[in-house]
Amino acid sequence: MSKIVALKGPKLNKSTPELTLAGFLITVLSVAALSVAVLSVAAWGQVPSSVTMLLPAPAIHGIALAPNFRVADFRFEALDDDSSAAQDAAPDTSSSSSSKPQPGLVKRSVIRIGQDQKFLFKGPFEKHNFKWDAVILVGTGALLAADRHIENNVSHSNFTAYQAISDTALGGLAGSLVAIYIYGAKTEHRHARETGELELETLINTFLIYTPMQLIAGRQRPDEGNNHGDFLKHHALNTSFPGGHAMFTWAMASVVADEYPKTWARVLSYGAAFTVTFTRFMARDHWASDMFLGTGLGLAIAERTFHARCNPELPSQCKHHQWRWKPMKTEVQ
């Protein structure tokens, strides 16, 4: 029988994803921090690893398959005519198993996201999460009562500059994650690839929770209507409650901080999320309660998704929190 020869590829630089993330975010946060400092002064004055590559296997001739050998476990695009006789020699159980159609990418994705949503909606009712439920509910309620008072004491200038800073920080964080995912996909770097895939899955889960909340709440922004932030005034997306920029940015930052649990990575990722949240609030795009709830939901969704899907073999936060989190049992991956 011909043997498949495994060639060990060139050793990859494990720090490339981390350097990519650091390079993007350091530049973004430096510009953002300097700009926020200048605007704040003005406002107060007015008011891993190696990769194994497999060579294609040559055609198999005249091999009688053992009873436990499952051809379906190997993804051959085509087999030579001579190997068809070998397949016929396999037991009926193997042939019947291989004839079962495997779910496609779209179906697998839909099932996986559906499992995520079920897992996320059960989260607030788990006993160990009751204290966090109380923090979110009490904090949001208190800020709802104080929203108008807080808004009246916020500077009403430099809207455009604050929005530009927010867009820069958000673009830097998102760009870093896209670069890490592309690097992982092209080089088969397991850690970088998981980071990109979990980021995408987290964003989808966040969107599916954010959308109905926006449609139901329909809250006016600080500069809309009577400036009271009334609810049930819109029936579309992109309204005030909850804060979308805060929700999505903190979700992305949380996954990065969990995948690379180092001080510098957490400072950069959470710093970018805070910059986006603060500048959007200063630009009067949202009320304080909108941003608080968006931040809490983004963090909660990211943590639940990450710890349900992460690989504990990788150097991430996954292996450190296994005692607190129960990984999701799934049949379709």
ZADO-1210 file (C-alpha; in nm, 4 decimals, padded with zeros to 6 digits):
<atoms>
<atom x="00.0000" y="00.0000" z="00.0000" code="MET" pos="1"/>
<atom x="00.1262" y="00.3452" z="-00.0823" code="SER" pos="2"/>
<atom x="00.1811" y="00.5692" z="00.2175" code="LYS" pos="3"/>
<atom x="00.0815" y="00.9288" z="00.2566" code="ILE" pos="4"/>
<atom x="00.3898" y="01.1332" z="00.3299" code="VAL" pos="5"/>
<atom x="00.3500" y="01.4258" z="00.5698" code="ALA" pos="6"/>
<atom x="00.5829" y="01.7158" z="00.5075" code="LEU" pos="7"/>
<atom x="00.6428" y="01.9625" z="00.7857" code="LYS" pos="8"/>
<atom x="00.6013" y="02.3130" z="00.6554" code="GLY" pos="9"/>
<atom x="00.8050" y="02.6167" z="00.7552" code="PRO" pos="10"/>
<atom x="00.7639" y="02.7312" z="01.1102" code="LYS" pos="11"/>
<atom x="00.5309" y="03.0290" z="01.1330" code="LEU" pos="12"/>
<atom x="00.5828" y="03.3327" z="01.3470" code="ASN" pos="13"/>
<atom x="00.3278" y="03.2958" z="01.6268" code="LYS" pos="14"/>
<atom x="00.3395" y="03.6625" z="01.7132" code="SER" pos="15"/>
<atom x="00.2186" y="03.7853" z="01.3733" code="THR" pos="16"/>
<atom x="-00.1533" y="03.8103" z="01.4704" code="PRO" pos="17"/>
<atom x="-00.0615" y="03.9854" z="01.7929" code="GLU" pos="18"/>
<atom x="00.1714" y="04.2290" z="01.6143" code="LEU" pos="19"/>
<atom x="-00.1006" y="04.2995" z="01.3562" code="THR" pos="20"/>
<atom x="-00.3529" y="04.3754" z="01.6294" code="LEU" pos="21"/>
<atom x="-00.1086" y="04.5872" z="01.8247" code="ALA" pos="22"/>
<atom x="00.0033" y="04.7832" z="01.5190" code="GLY" pos="23"/>
<atom x="-00.3481" y="04.8808" z="01.4183" code="PHE" pos="24"/>
<atom x="-00.4799" y="04.9620" z="01.7629" code="LEU" pos="25"/>
<atom x="-00.1772" y="05.1529" z="01.8944" code="ILE" pos="26"/>
<atom x="-00.1988" y="05.3905" z="01.5971" code="THR" pos="27"/>
<atom x="-00.5743" y="05.4310" z="01.6327" code="VAL" pos="28"/>
<atom x="-00.5756" y="05.4852" z="02.0073" code="LEU" pos="29"/>
<atom x="-00.2858" y="05.7305" z="01.9928" code="SER" pos="30"/>
<atom x="-00.4766" y="05.9528" z="01.7490" code="VAL" pos="31"/>
<atom x="-00.8034" y="05.9017" z="01.9379" code="ALA" pos="32"/>
<atom x="-00.6577" y="05.9782" z="02.2806" code="ALA" pos="33"/>
<atom x="-00.4883" y="06.2971" z="02.1590" code="LEU" pos="34"/>
<atom x="-00.8027" y="06.4163" z="01.9842" code="SER" pos="35"/>
<atom x="-01.0292" y="06.3429" z="02.2794" code="VAL" pos="36"/>
<atom x="-00.7955" y="06.5314" z="02.5124" code="ALA" pos="37"/>
<atom x="-00.7945" y="06.8411" z="02.2886" code="VAL" pos="38"/>
<atom x="-01.1707" y="06.8339" z="02.2401" code="LEU" pos="39"/>
<atom x="-01.2376" y="06.7849" z="02.6116" code="SER" pos="40"/>
<atom x="-01.0284" y="07.0908" z="02.7004" code="VAL" pos="41"/>
<atom x="-01.2098" y="07.2952" z="02.4369" code="ALA" pos="42"/>
<atom x="-01.5505" y="07.1750" z="02.5565" code="ALA" pos="43"/>
<atom x="-01.4858" y="07.2708" z="02.9190" code="TRP" pos="44"/>
<atom x="-01.3768" y="07.6171" z="02.8068" code="GLY" pos="45"/>
<atom x="-01.7070" y="07.6773" z="02.6201" code="GLN" pos="46"/>
<atom x="-01.9332" y="07.5081" z="02.8649" code="VAL" pos="47"/>
<atom x="00.0957" y="02.9808" z="01.6376" code="PRO" pos="48"/>
<atom x="00.2486" y="02.7088" z="01.5401" code="SER" pos="49"/>
<atom x="00.3861" y="02.4765" z="01.2598" code="SER" pos="50"/>
<atom x="00.1621" y="02.3570" z="00.9786" code="VAL" pos="51"/>
<atom x="00.1375" y="01.9978" z="00.8568" code="THR" pos="52"/>
<atom x="00.0778" y="01.9615" z="00.4853" code="MET" pos="53"/>
<atom x="-00.0402" y="01.6363" z="00.3308" code="LEU" pos="54"/>
<atom x="00.0486" y="01.5359" z="-00.0218" code="LEU" pos="55"/>
<atom x="-00.2341" y="01.3957" z="-00.2343" code="PRO" pos="56"/>
<atom x="-00.2600" y="01.0187" z="-00.1915" code="ALA" pos="57"/>
<atom x="-00.1952" y="00.8090" z="-00.5015" code="PRO" pos="58"/>
<atom x="-00.4651" y="00.5815" z="-00.6352" code="ALA" pos="59"/>
<atom x="-00.5353" y="00.2765" z="-00.4200" code="ILE" pos="60"/>
<atom x="-00.5408" y="-00.0498" z="-00.6143" code="HIS" pos="61"/>
<atom x="-00.6962" y="-00.3750" z="-00.5002" code="GLY" pos="62"/>
<atom x="-00.7243" y="-00.3027" z="-00.1280" code="ILE" pos="63"/>
<atom x="-00.9832" y="-00.4938" z="00.0743" code="ALA" pos="64"/>
<atom x="-01.1144" y="-00.2548" z="00.3344" code="LEU" pos="65"/>
<atom x="-01.1354" y="-00.3693" z="00.6944" code="ALA" pos="66"/>
<atom x="-01.4835" y="-00.3824" z="00.8483" code="PRO" pos="67"/>
<atom x="-01.4196" y="-00.0709" z="01.0640" code="ASN" pos="68"/>
<atom x="-01.2790" y="00.1395" z="00.7778" code="PHE" pos="69"/>
<atom x="-01.5161" y="00.4233" z="00.6885" code="ARG" pos="70"/>
<atom x="-01.4634" y="00.5732" z="00.3472" code="VAL" pos="71"/>
<atom x="-01.6997" y="00.8590" z="00.4344" code="ALA" pos="72"/>
<atom x="-01.4462" y="00.9914" z="00.6844" code="ASP" pos="73"/>
<atom x="-01.2099" y="01.0838" z="00.4007" code="PHE" pos="74"/>
<atom x="-01.2925" y="01.3668" z="00.1601" code="ARG" pos="75"/>
<atom x="-01.1811" y="01.2235" z="-00.1731" code="PHE" pos="76"/>
<atom x="-01.3081" y="01.4210" z="-00.4689" code="GLU" pos="77"/>
<atom x="-01.2886" y="01.1188" z="-00.6942" code="ALA" pos="78"/>
<atom x="-01.1660" y="00.7620" z="-00.6858" code="LEU" pos="79"/>
<atom x="-01.0188" y="00.5521" z="-00.9621" code="ASP" pos="80"/>
<atom x="-01.2364" y="00.2843" z="-01.1148" code="ASP" pos="81"/>
<atom x="-01.0135" y="00.0178" z="-00.9648" code="ASP" pos="82"/>
<atom x="-01.1021" y="00.1343" z="-00.6105" code="SER" pos="83"/>
<atom x="-01.4772" y="00.0837" z="-00.6646" code="SER" pos="84"/>
<atom x="-01.4354" y="-00.2890" z="-00.6072" code="ALA" pos="85"/>
<atom x="-01.2716" y="-00.2174" z="-00.2744" code="ALA" pos="86"/>
<atom x="-01.5671" y="-00.0043" z="-00.1694" code="GLN" pos="87"/>
<atom x="-01.8055" y="-00.2868" z="-00.2618" code="ASP" pos="88"/>
<atom x="-01.6175" y="-00.5148" z="-00.0225" code="ALA" pos="89"/>
<atom x="-01.7049" y="-00.2904" z="00.2730" code="ALA" pos="90"/>
<atom x="-01.9933" y="-00.3881" z="00.5031" code="PRO" pos="91"/>
<atom x="-02.3447" y="-00.2630" z="00.4410" code="ASP" pos="92"/>
<atom x="-02.3301" y="-00.0406" z="00.7505" code="THR" pos="93"/>
<atom x="-02.0444" y="00.1582" z="00.6051" code="SER" pos="94"/>
<atom x="-02.2071" y="00.2028" z="00.2655" code="SER" pos="95"/>
<atom x="-02.5360" y="00.3107" z="00.4178" code="SER" pos="96"/>
<atom x="-02.3571" y="00.5652" z="00.6373" code="SER" pos="97"/>
<atom x="-02.1645" y="00.7112" z="00.3469" code="SER" pos="98"/>
<atom x="-02.4827" y="00.7470" z="00.1444" code="SER" pos="99"/>
<atom x="-02.6351" y="00.9844" z="00.4003" code="LYS" pos="100"/>
<atom x="-02.6149" y="01.3436" z="00.2708" code="PRO" pos="101"/>
<atom x="-02.4076" y="01.5747" z="00.4871" code="GLN" pos="102"/>
<atom x="-02.5577" y="01.9178" z="00.5693" code="PRO" pos="103"/>
<atom x="-02.4189" y="02.2023" z="00.3615" code="GLY" pos="104"/>
<atom x="-02.2393" y="02.5106" z="00.4863" code="LEU" pos="105"/>
<atom x="-02.5531" y="02.7237" z="00.5019" code="VAL" pos="106"/>
<atom x="-02.7496" y="02.4610" z="00.6941" code="LYS" pos="107"/>
<atom x="-02.4638" y="02.4001" z="00.9367" code="ARG" pos="108"/>
<atom x="-02.4303" y="02.7733" z="00.9954" code="SER" pos="109"/>
<atom x="-02.8030" y="02.8189" z="01.0566" code="VAL" pos="110"/>
<atom x="-02.8092" y="02.5303" z="01.3051" code="ILE" pos="111"/>
<atom x="-02.4987" y="02.6590" z="01.4830" code="ARG" pos="112"/>
<atom x="-02.6337" y="03.0153" z="01.5178" code="ILE" pos="113"/>
<atom x="-02.9689" y="02.8750" z="01.6326" code="GLY" pos="114"/>
<atom x="-02.7906" y="02.6828" z="01.9071" code="GLN" pos="115"/>
<atom x="-02.6030" y="02.9993" z="02.0032" code="ASP" pos="116"/>
<atom x="-02.9242" y="03.1984" z="02.0339" code="GLN" pos="117"/>
<atom x="-03.0873" y="02.9339" z="02.2524" code="LYS" pos="118"/>
<atom x="-02.7769" y="02.9283" z="02.4716" code="PHE" pos="119"/>
<atom x="-02.7678" y="03.3102" z="02.4952" code="LEU" pos="120"/>
<atom x="-03.1338" y="03.3539" z="02.5846" code="PHE" pos="121"/>
<atom x="-03.1025" y="03.0947" z="02.8615" code="LYS" pos="122"/>
<atom x="-02.8064" y="03.2805" z="03.0114" code="GLY" pos="123"/>
<atom x="-02.9912" y="03.5455" z="03.2182" code="PRO" pos="124"/>
<atom x="-03.1933" y="03.2725" z="03.3927" code="PHE" pos="125"/>
<atom x="-02.8907" y="03.0784" z="03.5154" code="GLU" pos="126"/>
<atom x="-02.8285" y="03.1200" z="03.8853" code="LYS" pos="127"/>
<atom x="-02.4655" y="03.2299" z="03.8585" code="HIS" pos="128"/>
<atom x="-02.5708" y="03.5175" z="03.6277" code="ASN" pos="129"/>
<atom x="-02.8330" y="03.6698" z="03.8590" code="PHE" pos="130"/>
<atom x="-02.5854" y="03.9203" z="04.0033" code="LYS" pos="131"/>
<atom x="-02.4945" y="04.0430" z="03.6546" code="TRP" pos="132"/>
<atom x="-02.8626" y="04.0672" z="03.5631" code="ASP" pos="133"/>
<atom x="-02.9096" y="04.2936" z="03.8645" code="ALA" pos="134"/>
<atom x="-02.6149" y="04.5141" z="03.7676" code="VAL" pos="135"/>
<atom x="-02.7472" y="04.5624" z="03.4133" code="ILE" pos="136"/>
<atom x="-03.1098" y="04.6187" z="03.5143" code="LEU" pos="137"/>
<atom x="-03.0410" y="04.8523" z="03.8057" code="VAL" pos="138"/>
<atom x="-02.7748" y="05.0464" z="03.6165" code="GLY" pos="139"/>
<atom x="-02.9915" y="05.0896" z="03.3079" code="THR" pos="140"/>
<atom x="-03.2927" y="05.1950" z="03.5175" code="GLY" pos="141"/>
<atom x="-03.0923" y="05.4520" z="03.7118" code="ALA" pos="142"/>
<atom x="-02.9469" y="05.6016" z="03.3957" code="LEU" pos="143"/>
<atom x="-03.2881" y="05.6114" z="03.2277" code="LEU" pos="144"/>
<atom x="-03.4073" y="05.8290" z="03.5142" code="ALA" pos="145"/>
<atom x="-03.1010" y="06.0527" z="03.4894" code="ALA" pos="146"/>
<atom x="-03.0617" y="06.0663" z="03.1100" code="ASP" pos="147"/>
<atom x="-03.2044" y="06.4161" z="03.0594" code="ARG" pos="148"/>
<atom x="-03.0029" y="06.5640" z="03.3475" code="HIS" pos="149"/>
<atom x="-02.6817" y="06.4081" z="03.2150" code="ILE" pos="150"/>
<atom x="-02.7518" y="06.5221" z="02.8613" code="GLU" pos="151"/>
<atom x="-02.8083" y="06.8831" z="02.9717" code="ASN" pos="152"/>
<atom x="-02.4568" y="06.8889" z="03.1171" code="ASN" pos="153"/>
<atom x="-02.2802" y="06.7513" z="02.8097" code="VAL" pos="154"/>
<atom x="-02.1066" y="06.9884" z="02.5702" code="SER" pos="155"/>
<atom x="-02.3053" y="07.0468" z="02.2526" code="HIS" pos="156"/>
<atom x="-02.0077" y="07.1198" z="02.0290" code="SER" pos="157"/>
<atom x="-01.7524" y="06.9292" z="01.8203" code="ASN" pos="158"/>
<atom x="-02.0047" y="06.6676" z="01.7075" code="PHE" pos="159"/>
<atom x="-01.8233" y="06.5980" z="01.3820" code="THR" pos="160"/>
<atom x="-01.4847" y="06.5609" z="01.5484" code="ALA" pos="161"/>
<atom x="-01.6159" y="06.3142" z="01.8059" code="TYR" pos="162"/>
<atom x="-01.7829" y="06.1064" z="01.5358" code="GLN" pos="163"/>
<atom x="-01.4595" y="06.1021" z="01.3330" code="ALA" pos="164"/>
<atom x="-01.2640" y="05.9774" z="01.6363" code="ILE" pos="165"/>
<atom x="-01.5251" y="05.7070" z="01.6940" code="SER" pos="166"/>
<atom x="-01.5092" y="05.5933" z="01.3319" code="ASP" pos="167"/>
<atom x="-01.1291" y="05.5818" z="01.3442" code="THR" pos="168"/>
<atom x="-01.1193" y="05.3678" z="01.6594" code="ALA" pos="169"/>
<atom x="-01.3910" y="05.1369" z="01.5298" code="LEU" pos="170"/>
<atom x="-01.2178" y="05.1034" z="01.1924" code="GLY" pos="171"/>
<atom x="-00.8850" y="05.0238" z="01.3594" code="GLY" pos="172"/>
<atom x="-01.0342" y="04.7489" z="01.5749" code="LEU" pos="173"/>
<atom x="-01.2349" y="04.5964" z="01.2902" code="ALA" pos="174"/>
<atom x="-00.9417" y="04.6222" z="01.0489" code="GLY" pos="175"/>
<atom x="-00.7136" y="04.4427" z="01.2932" code="SER" pos="176"/>
<atom x="-00.9595" y="04.1559" z="01.3261" code="LEU" pos="177"/>
<atom x="-01.0016" y="04.1239" z="00.9502" code="VAL" pos="178"/>
<atom x="-00.6217" y="04.1118" z="00.9090" code="ALA" pos="179"/>
<atom x="-00.5923" y="03.8418" z="01.1770" code="ILE" pos="180"/>
<atom x="-00.8649" y="03.6330" z="01.0132" code="TYR" pos="181"/>
<atom x="-00.7066" y="03.6599" z="00.6670" code="ILE" pos="182"/>
<atom x="-00.3696" y="03.5629" z="00.8115" code="TYR" pos="183"/>
<atom x="-00.5213" y="03.2631" z="00.9874" code="GLY" pos="184"/>
<atom x="-00.7152" y="03.1509" z="00.6793" code="ALA" pos="185"/>
<atom x="-00.4140" y="03.1749" z="00.4460" code="LYS" pos="186"/>
<atom x="-00.1548" y="03.0178" z="00.6770" code="THR" pos="187"/>
<atom x="-00.3824" y="02.7748" z="00.8666" code="GLU" pos="188"/>
<atom x="-00.2728" y="02.9397" z="01.1917" code="HIS" pos="189"/>
<atom x="-00.5191" y="02.7791" z="01.4337" code="ARG" pos="190"/>
<atom x="-00.5301" y="03.0564" z="01.6923" code="HIS" pos="191"/>
<atom x="-00.5673" y="03.3407" z="01.4418" code="ALA" pos="192"/>
<atom x="-00.8301" y="03.1503" z="01.2499" code="ARG" pos="193"/>
<atom x="-01.0352" y="03.0784" z="01.5623" code="GLU" pos="194"/>
<atom x="-01.0165" y="03.4470" z="01.6563" code="THR" pos="195"/>
<atom x="-01.1618" y="03.5507" z="01.3212" code="GLY" pos="196"/>
<atom x="-01.4305" y="03.2838" z="01.3180" code="GLU" pos="197"/>
<atom x="-01.5474" y="03.3543" z="01.6735" code="LEU" pos="198"/>
<atom x="-01.5512" y="03.7278" z="01.6017" code="GLU" pos="199"/>
<atom x="-01.7810" y="03.6712" z="01.3050" code="LEU" pos="200"/>
<atom x="-02.0050" y="03.4355" z="01.5016" code="GLU" pos="201"/>
<atom x="-02.0212" y="03.6826" z="01.7912" code="THR" pos="202"/>
<atom x="-02.1183" y="03.9697" z="01.5617" code="LEU" pos="203"/>
<atom x="-02.3972" y="03.7613" z="01.4059" code="ILE" pos="204"/>
<atom x="-02.5289" y="03.6680" z="01.7501" code="ASN" pos="205"/>
<atom x="-02.5093" y="04.0323" z="01.8577" code="THR" pos="206"/>
<atom x="-02.7013" y="04.1485" z="01.5512" code="PHE" pos="207"/>
<atom x="-02.9802" y="03.8956" z="01.6097" code="LEU" pos="208"/>
<atom x="-03.0325" y="04.0299" z="01.9617" code="ILE" pos="209"/>
<atom x="-02.9761" y="04.3967" z="01.8761" code="TYR" pos="210"/>
<atom x="-03.2280" y="04.4045" z="01.5887" code="THR" pos="211"/>
<atom x="-03.5500" y="04.3106" z="01.7756" code="PRO" pos="212"/>
<atom x="-03.4549" y="04.5349" z="02.0667" code="MET" pos="213"/>
<atom x="-03.4186" y="04.8305" z="01.8306" code="GLN" pos="214"/>
<atom x="-03.7498" y="04.7580" z="01.6617" code="LEU" pos="215"/>
<atom x="-03.9364" y="04.7180" z="01.9925" code="ILE" pos="216"/>
<atom x="-03.7845" y="05.0139" z="02.1806" code="ALA" pos="217"/>
<atom x="-03.7960" y="05.2708" z="01.8972" code="GLY" pos="218"/>
<atom x="-03.6325" y="05.5371" z="02.1160" code="ARG" pos="219"/>
<atom x="-03.5566" y="05.8877" z="01.9906" code="GLN" pos="220"/>
<atom x="-03.2005" y="06.0161" z="01.9976" code="ARG" pos="221"/>
<atom x="-03.1032" y="06.3212" z="02.2085" code="PRO" pos="222"/>
<atom x="-03.1537" y="06.5614" z="01.9180" code="ASP" pos="223"/>
<atom x="-03.4863" y="06.4146" z="01.8003" code="GLU" pos="224"/>
<atom x="-03.8448" y="06.5099" z="01.8821" code="GLY" pos="225"/>
<atom x="-03.8883" y="06.6863" z="02.2152" code="ASN" pos="226"/>
<atom x="-03.5365" y="06.5907" z="02.3322" code="ASN" pos="227"/>
<atom x="-03.6815" y="06.3665" z="02.6037" code="HIS" pos="228"/>
<atom x="-03.5699" y="06.0335" z="02.4549" code="GLY" pos="229"/>
<atom x="-03.9234" y="05.8989" z="02.4215" code="ASP" pos="230"/>
<atom x="-03.9732" y="05.5313" z="02.3414" code="PHE" pos="231"/>
<atom x="-04.1983" y="05.3697" z="02.0771" code="LEU" pos="232"/>
<atom x="-04.1479" y="05.6588" z="01.8348" code="LYS" pos="233"/>
<atom x="-03.9666" y="05.4653" z="01.5600" code="HIS" pos="234"/>
<atom x="-04.0294" y="05.1346" z="01.3898" code="HIS" pos="235"/>
<atom x="-03.6941" y="05.0827" z="01.2230" code="ALA" pos="236"/>
<atom x="-03.3312" y="05.0047" z="01.2959" code="LEU" pos="237"/>
<atom x="-03.0607" y="05.2583" z="01.3797" code="ASN" pos="238"/>
<atom x="-03.2480" y="05.4197" z="01.6675" code="THR" pos="239"/>
<atom x="-03.1085" y="05.5135" z="02.0068" code="SER" pos="240"/>
<atom x="-03.1768" y="05.2157" z="02.2375" code="PHE" pos="241"/>
<atom x="-02.9629" y="05.0139" z="02.2915" code="PRO" pos="242"/>
<atom x="-02.6414" y="05.1769" z="02.1695" code="GLY" pos="243"/>
<atom x="-02.5334" y="04.9779" z="01.8649" code="GLY" pos="244"/>
<atom x="-02.1769" y="05.1104" z="01.8456" code="HIS" pos="245"/>
<atom x="-02.1175" y="05.0204" z="02.2089" code="ALA" pos="246"/>
<atom x="-02.2812" y="04.6803" z="02.1748" code="MET" pos="247"/>
<atom x="-02.0861" y="04.5654" z="01.8683" code="PHE" pos="248"/>
<atom x="-01.7534" y="04.7222" z="01.9662" code="THR" pos="249"/>
<atom x="-01.7449" y="04.5756" z="02.3169" code="TRP" pos="250"/>
<atom x="-01.8425" y="04.2364" z="02.1728" code="ALA" pos="251"/>
<atom x="-01.5447" y="04.2468" z="01.9346" code="MET" pos="252"/>
<atom x="-01.3065" y="04.3736" z="02.2020" code="ALA" pos="253"/>
<atom x="-01.4114" y="04.1042" z="02.4480" code="SER" pos="254"/>
<atom x="-01.3332" y="03.8214" z="02.2063" code="VAL" pos="255"/>
<atom x="-00.9895" y="03.9704" z="02.1339" code="VAL" pos="256"/>
<atom x="-00.9163" y="04.0055" z="02.5058" code="ALA" pos="257"/>
<atom x="-01.0197" y="03.6439" z="02.5662" code="ASP" pos="258"/>
<atom x="-00.8242" y="03.5041" z="02.2725" code="GLU" pos="259"/>
<atom x="-00.5082" y="03.6970" z="02.3675" code="TYR" pos="260"/>
<atom x="-00.5249" y="03.7302" z="02.7499" code="PRO" pos="261"/>
<atom x="-00.2310" y="03.9652" z="02.7815" code="LYS" pos="262"/>
<atom x="-00.2331" y="04.3086" z="02.9415" code="THR" pos="263"/>
<atom x="-00.1368" y="04.4964" z="02.6257" code="TRP" pos="264"/>
<atom x="-00.4041" y="04.3205" z="02.4170" code="ALA" pos="265"/>
<atom x="-00.6734" y="04.3969" z="02.6722" code="ARG" pos="266"/>
<atom x="-00.5697" y="04.7606" z="02.7079" code="VAL" pos="267"/>
<atom x="-00.5753" y="04.8116" z="02.3306" code="LEU" pos="268"/>
<atom x="-00.9007" y="04.6266" z="02.2601" code="SER" pos="269"/>
<atom x="-01.0971" y="04.7598" z="02.5567" code="TYR" pos="270"/>
<atom x="-00.9417" y="05.1028" z="02.5026" code="GLY" pos="271"/>
<atom x="-01.0742" y="05.1079" z="02.1471" code="ALA" pos="272"/>
<atom x="-01.4205" y="05.0015" z="02.2680" code="ALA" pos="273"/>
<atom x="-01.4244" y="05.2697" z="02.5376" code="PHE" pos="274"/>
<atom x="-01.3129" y="05.5335" z="02.2852" code="THR" pos="275"/>
<atom x="-01.5988" y="05.4429" z="02.0499" code="VAL" pos="276"/>
<atom x="-01.8543" y="05.4417" z="02.3327" code="THR" pos="277"/>
<atom x="-01.7409" y="05.7711" z="02.4880" code="PHE" pos="278"/>
<atom x="-01.7116" y="05.9637" z="02.1616" code="THR" pos="279"/>
<atom x="-02.0514" y="05.8459" z="02.0361" code="ARG" pos="280"/>
<atom x="-02.2048" y="05.9657" z="02.3605" code="PHE" pos="281"/>
<atom x="-02.0242" y="06.3006" z="02.3375" code="MET" pos="282"/>
<atom x="-02.1474" y="06.3367" z="01.9789" code="ALA" pos="283"/>
<atom x="-02.5029" y="06.3133" z="02.1210" code="ARG" pos="284"/>
<atom x="-02.5860" y="06.0049" z="01.9173" code="ASP" pos="285"/>
<atom x="-02.7090" y="05.8199" z="02.2278" code="HIS" pos="286"/>
<atom x="-02.8273" y="05.8674" z="02.5832" code="TRP" pos="287"/>
<atom x="-02.6134" y="05.7425" z="02.8715" code="ALA" pos="288"/>
<atom x="-02.8498" y="05.4503" z="02.9391" code="SER" pos="289"/>
<atom x="-02.8245" y="05.3420" z="02.5743" code="ASP" pos="290"/>
<atom x="-02.4464" y="05.3114" z="02.5947" code="MET" pos="291"/>
<atom x="-02.4505" y="05.1394" z="02.9345" code="PHE" pos="292"/>
<atom x="-02.6933" y="04.8712" z="02.8213" code="LEU" pos="293"/>
<atom x="-02.5125" y="04.8298" z="02.4875" code="GLY" pos="294"/>
<atom x="-02.1835" y="04.7778" z="02.6687" code="THR" pos="295"/>
<atom x="-02.3296" y="04.5183" z="02.9057" code="GLY" pos="296"/>
<atom x="-02.5039" y="04.3231" z="02.6306" code="LEU" pos="297"/>
<atom x="-02.1980" y="04.3256" z="02.4052" code="GLY" pos="298"/>
<atom x="-01.9764" y="04.1866" z="02.6805" code="LEU" pos="299"/>
<atom x="-02.2308" y="03.9226" z="02.7831" code="ALA" pos="300"/>
<atom x="-02.2911" y="03.7973" z="02.4274" code="ILE" pos="301"/>
<atom x="-01.9180" y="03.7789" z="02.3537" code="ALA" pos="302"/>
<atom x="-01.8350" y="03.5920" z="02.6749" code="GLU" pos="303"/>
<atom x="-02.1136" y="03.3379" z="02.6267" code="ARG" pos="304"/>
<atom x="-02.0228" y="03.2768" z="02.2621" code="THR" pos="305"/>
<atom x="-01.6485" y="03.2552" z="02.3223" code="PHE" pos="306"/>
<atom x="-01.6640" y="03.0118" z="02.6131" code="HIS" pos="307"/>
<atom x="-01.9198" y="02.7929" z="02.4349" code="ALA" pos="308"/>
<atom x="-01.7085" y="02.7573" z="02.1194" code="ARG" pos="309"/>
<atom x="-01.3431" y="02.8172" z="02.2095" code="CYS" pos="310"/>
<atom x="-01.0706" y="02.5542" z="02.1908" code="ASN" pos="311"/>
<atom x="-00.9086" y="02.4978" z="02.5341" code="PRO" pos="312"/>
<atom x="-00.5934" y="02.3654" z="02.3658" code="GLU" pos="313"/>
<atom x="-00.5082" y="02.7137" z="02.2388" code="LEU" pos="314"/>
<atom x="-00.3271" y="02.9745" z="02.4540" code="PRO" pos="315"/>
<atom x="-00.6421" y="03.1735" z="02.5265" code="SER" pos="316"/>
<atom x="-00.8676" y="03.2471" z="02.8225" code="GLN" pos="317"/>
<atom x="-01.0731" y="02.9383" z="02.7368" code="CYS" pos="318"/>
<atom x="-00.8793" y="02.6905" z="02.9507" code="LYS" pos="319"/>
<atom x="-00.8826" y="02.9223" z="03.2534" code="HIS" pos="320"/>
<atom x="-01.2611" y="02.9506" z="03.2745" code="HIS" pos="321"/>
<atom x="-01.3662" y="02.5929" z="03.2122" code="GLN" pos="322"/>
<atom x="-01.4780" y="02.5591" z="03.5734" code="TRP" pos="323"/>
<atom x="-01.7283" y="02.8426" z="03.5313" code="ARG" pos="324"/>
<atom x="-01.8596" y="02.7725" z="03.1831" code="TRP" pos="325"/>
<atom x="-02.0235" y="02.4647" z="03.0400" code="LYS" pos="326"/>
<atom x="-01.9167" y="02.4264" z="02.6762" code="PRO" pos="327"/>
<atom x="-02.2099" y="02.3850" z="02.4404" code="MET" pos="328"/>
<atom x="-02.2735" y="02.0302" z="02.3226" code="LYS" pos="329"/>
<atom x="-02.3403" y="02.0365" z="01.9513" code="THR" pos="330"/>
<atom x="-02.3925" y="01.7729" z="01.6897" code="GLU" pos="331"/>
<atom x="-02.3287" y="01.9960" z="01.3933" code="VAL" pos="332"/>
<atom x="-02.0003" y="02.1821" z="01.3827" code="GLN" pos="333"/>
</atoms>
